[in-house]
Each structure stands twice: as structure tokens, then as C-alpha cells.
């Protein structure tokens, strides 16, 4: 089970710039929240 969280952490660290992620997250959050 530790492999799952480890994989996610690796993915996050792999991202070079959180800027694009922030924009995408904002879009998802805006769509999720009315």
C-alpha cells in the first residue's frame, strides 16, 4: 500500500512547475464547486 502514496509523491515532485497544475486544479475546483 505504501507503493501507492509513494508513486503519487514521485509524480508531484516530477512536476517542474506547479503553475500549470495550479491552473488545472483551479479549473477542476471551479467546476466541482458551483
C-alpha positions in Angstrom: 0.0 0.0 0.0 3.0 2.3 0.6 3.7 1.9 -3.1 0.6 3.9 -4.0 1.3 7.1 -1.9 5.0 6.8 -2.9 4.0 6.9 -6.6 1.8 10.0 -6.1 4.6 11.8 -4.3 7.0 11.0 -7.1 4.6 12.4 -9.6 4.2 15.6 -7.7 8.0 16.0 -7.4 8.4 15.2 -11.1 6.4 18.3 -12.0 8.9 21.1 -12.8 6.4 24.0 -12.4 3.3 23.9 -10.2 2.0 26.9 -12.1 0.2 24.7 -14.8 -1.0 22.3 -12.1 -2.5 25.2 -10.1 -4.4 26.4 -13.2 -5.7 22.9 -13.9 -6.6 22.4 -10.2 -8.4 25.8 -10.2 -10.4 24.7 -13.2 -11.4 21.4 -11.5 -12.2 23.1 -8.3 -14.3 25.8 -10.0 -16.2 23.0 -11.9 -16.6 21.0 -8.7 -17.7 24.0 -6.6 -20.7 25.9 -8.0 
